[in-house]
Structure formats: C-alpha cells, structure tokens
Amino acid sequence: MTSSALVASAHTDRTAEVSRDTAETRVRVRVNLDGSGQARLNTGIGFFDHMLDQIARHGLIDLEVQCDGDLHIDGHHSVEDVGITLGQAVARAVGDKKGLRRYGHAYVPLDEALSRVVVDFSGRPGLHLDMAFTAAMIGGFDTQLVHEFFQGFVNHAGVTLHIDNLKGTNAHHQCETAFKAFARAMRAALEIDPRASGVIPSTKGTL
C-alpha cells in the first residue's frame, strides 16, 4: 500500500475527523461517539453505505464518510481504507479511555440469520472473524471485503474483535446481522460507566 497523508483532529467531546489520501483513495471520516445515529455516507458502493449506516444507526454514532476510490478496479481499496480511517477516527475520539466500559457484546438476528459480536477496547489489535458467506457478491459488494474492512478497523482502533455468524442462508442477512451486532457491541463498550468515572478500566492502569 502506498504511503498516506494523515490529518486528524480530536476533541474532548468524543468527536474526531480524519482524512487519509493515497494514490488509491481519498477518504474523510468524521465521528461523534455520543451522537444520535445520524449518517452521511458516500463510498460509491451502495451496499457498503448500507452497512455503514447500520453502524451509525444501531451504535448511536453520528458518522460521516466520504470516499473517492479506484472503483474502476474494484471495491477493495475503498472498503479497506474506510475501515482504516474509521478505526483512526474512533481511536482519537475515545481518547484516554477513562471511565469507558471497555467491553461490549451483542447478538442480532435478521430472519434466518444470527450473528454474535464481542469487542474489547484493549489497545491490542486482534480480529477473529468466522463468516461462511453463502454468496460471493451482495449487489456490487464482494463479501471478502468484510474481513478487509474489519481488519483495517481493528488495526487502527486498537481493539480486539470477535465476529461470528452463527446461522444464515441469505448473504445479505448474514452481513447485515454482523454489522448490526458490531454496532450494538460498540455502543455498549463505548458507554461511560458512572461508577468508574476517571478510572482506566484495566489493572495495568493504561490501555
């Protein structure tokens, strides 16, 4: 991957904006972790925008994503680079993690499909993804790119993430349950615990 120019700003109100420009993509992401689920999304990949909207709506994260990528090749670089940039923005918005609940999990069904997601804002990137998609493509979206998106996210958000699709025969449903469960798990992990105000949620004293 080519080198990138990174411009970021973060604020104590748990918002952040990150821009990432490479020879393959130009990405801008803005997040408000204490939002109401509003989204403005334009990646050029309709189904991917639909999945990002699940993160915003069900995670109660205000999310803006603008990506101009080399879609004349395929969606790989765009999806991966949005994951990277979103991870960077979330990491900046979270800040020092004082008072953070840190852990979150969720089960989400959609008709015959069911997914489970568990997240830990551990500071240690790690992804376990078990999704045997029943189709290679969902509209114009390559299902292999689900892994690329979440790998980019965990590497730059510094989280441990487990995603398991437990049931499902429709690929659209499989994917949507995973993104919705991710959103709900993130919402839980990102909450501030009033009983742990000002405390780093780790015996190490740092995350």
C-alpha positions in Angstrom: 0.0 0.0 0.0 1.2 3.5 -0.8 2.1 5.9 2.0 -0.6 8.2 3.1 -1.0 11.8 4.3 -3.0 11.8 7.6 -4.7 14.8 9.0 -6.7 14.4 12.2 -8.3 16.5 14.9 -9.9 15.2 18.1 -11.9 16.9 20.8 -12.8 16.2 24.4 -16.4 15.8 23.4 -15.6 12.4 21.8 -15.6 13.6 18.2 -12.8 13.2 15.6 -12.2 13.8 12.0 -9.6 12.0 10.0 -8.6 12.4 6.3 -6.5 9.8 4.5 -5.2 10.3 1.0 -3.3 7.7 -1.0 -2.8 7.0 -4.7 -5.8 4.7 -4.5 -8.3 6.5 -2.4 -9.2 9.8 -0.7 -11.2 9.2 2.5 -12.6 11.5 5.1 -14.4 10.2 8.2 -16.0 12.2 11.0 -17.4 10.5 14.1 -19.3 11.6 17.2 -19.4 8.7 19.6 -22.2 10.4 21.6 -24.4 11.0 18.7 -27.9 10.0 17.8 -27.2 7.7 14.8 -27.2 10.3 12.0 -25.2 9.3 8.9 -23.9 11.0 5.7 -22.3 8.3 3.6 -20.8 8.3 0.1 -18.4 5.5 -0.7 -19.6 4.7 -4.2 -20.6 1.2 -3.1 -24.3 1.1 -2.3 -24.4 -2.0 -0.1 -21.3 -0.8 1.8 -23.0 2.5 2.6 -26.0 0.5 3.8 -23.7 -1.4 6.2 -22.0 1.8 7.5 -25.5 3.2 8.1 -26.1 0.2 10.4 -23.1 1.1 12.5 -24.3 4.7 12.9 -28.0 3.9 13.5 -27.6 1.0 15.9 -24.4 2.3 17.6 -25.9 5.8 18.1 -22.7 7.1 16.4 -23.0 10.2 14.2 -20.9 9.2 11.1 -19.8 11.0 8.0 -17.9 9.0 5.4 -16.7 10.4 2.0 -14.6 8.1 -0.1 -13.4 8.7 -3.6 -11.7 5.4 -4.6 -10.5 3.5 -7.6 -13.8 1.7 -8.2 -12.9 1.2 -11.8 -10.6 -1.6 -10.5 -12.8 -2.9 -7.7 -14.0 -2.0 -4.2 -11.1 -3.5 -2.3 -9.1 -0.3 -1.7 -12.1 1.8 -0.8 -13.6 -0.6 1.7 -10.2 -1.3 3.4 -9.2 2.3 3.6 -12.6 3.3 5.0 -12.0 0.7 7.7 -8.6 2.1 8.4 -9.8 5.7 8.6 -12.8 4.8 10.7 -10.5 3.0 13.1 -8.2 6.0 13.4 -11.2 8.3 14.0 -12.7 6.1 16.7 -9.3 5.8 18.5 -8.9 9.6 18.5 -12.5 10.2 19.7 -12.2 7.7 22.5 -9.2 9.5 24.0 -7.6 8.1 27.2 -10.5 5.7 27.8 -11.1 6.8 31.4 -14.5 5.7 32.6 -15.0 3.6 29.5 -17.0 0.4 29.9 -14.4 -1.1 27.5 -16.2 -4.4 26.7 -19.3 -4.9 24.7 -21.2 -7.8 23.1 -24.4 -8.3 21.1 -26.4 -11.0 19.4 -28.5 -9.7 16.4 -30.9 -11.8 14.3 -32.4 -11.0 10.9 -34.9 -13.6 9.8 -32.9 -16.9 9.5 -29.5 -15.2 10.2 -27.9 -14.7 13.5 -24.5 -13.1 14.4 -22.6 -12.5 17.6 -20.0 -9.8 18.1 -17.7 -9.2 21.1 -15.4 -6.2 21.3 -12.7 -5.1 23.8 -11.1 -1.6 23.6 -7.9 -3.3 24.8 -5.4 -1.3 22.9 -4.3 -4.6 21.3 -5.5 -5.1 17.7 -6.9 -8.5 17.1 -9.6 -9.9 14.7 -11.4 -13.2 14.7 -14.0 -13.4 12.0 -16.0 -16.6 11.3 -18.4 -15.9 8.4 -19.1 -18.5 5.8 -21.0 -16.4 3.3 -23.4 -18.2 1.1 -22.7 -15.9 -1.9 -19.6 -14.2 -3.2 -21.3 -10.9 -4.0 -24.1 -8.9 -2.5 -25.1 -6.5 -5.2 -21.8 -4.9 -6.2 -20.2 -5.7 -2.9 -17.6 -8.5 -2.6 -18.2 -10.4 0.6 -14.4 -11.0 1.0 -14.2 -7.3 1.8 -16.0 -7.7 5.1 -12.8 -9.1 6.5 -10.7 -6.3 5.0 -12.9 -3.6 6.5 -12.8 -5.1 10.0 -9.1 -5.9 9.8 -8.4 -2.3 8.9 -10.6 -1.1 11.7 -9.1 -3.2 14.5 -5.6 -2.4 13.4 -6.1 1.3 13.8 -8.7 1.5 16.5 -6.6 -0.8 18.7 -9.5 -3.2 19.6 -9.9 -6.9 19.9 -12.9 -8.0 17.9 -14.7 -11.4 17.5 -17.4 -11.7 14.9 -19.2 -15.0 14.4 -22.1 -15.6 12.0 -23.9 -18.4 13.8 -26.7 -19.0 11.3 -27.8 -17.8 7.9 -28.6 -18.8 4.4 -29.0 -15.4 2.8 -25.7 -13.5 2.4 -27.4 -10.1 2.7 -28.9 -11.2 6.0 -25.6 -12.7 7.2 -23.7 -9.5 6.6 -26.3 -7.2 8.0 -26.6 -9.1 11.3 -22.8 -8.9 11.7 -22.7 -5.1 11.1 -25.7 -4.5 13.4 -24.2 -6.7 16.1 -20.9 -4.8 15.7 -22.8 -1.5 16.2 -24.6 -2.7 19.3 -21.4 -4.1 20.8 -19.6 -0.9 20.1 -22.4 1.1 21.7 -22.1 -0.9 24.9 -18.3 -0.8 25.0 -18.1 3.0 24.3 -20.5 3.9 27.1 -19.1 5.9 30.1 -19.6 4.0 33.3 -20.6 6.5 36.1 -19.3 4.1 38.7 -15.8 4.2 37.2 -15.6 7.9 36.5 -12.0 8.9 35.7 -10.7 5.4 36.0 -8.8 3.5 33.3 -10.6 0.1 33.0 -7.5 -2.0 33.4 -5.4 -3.4 36.2 -2.4 -2.2 34.2 -3.5 1.4 34.7 -3.3 2.0 30.9 -4.9 0.8 27.7 
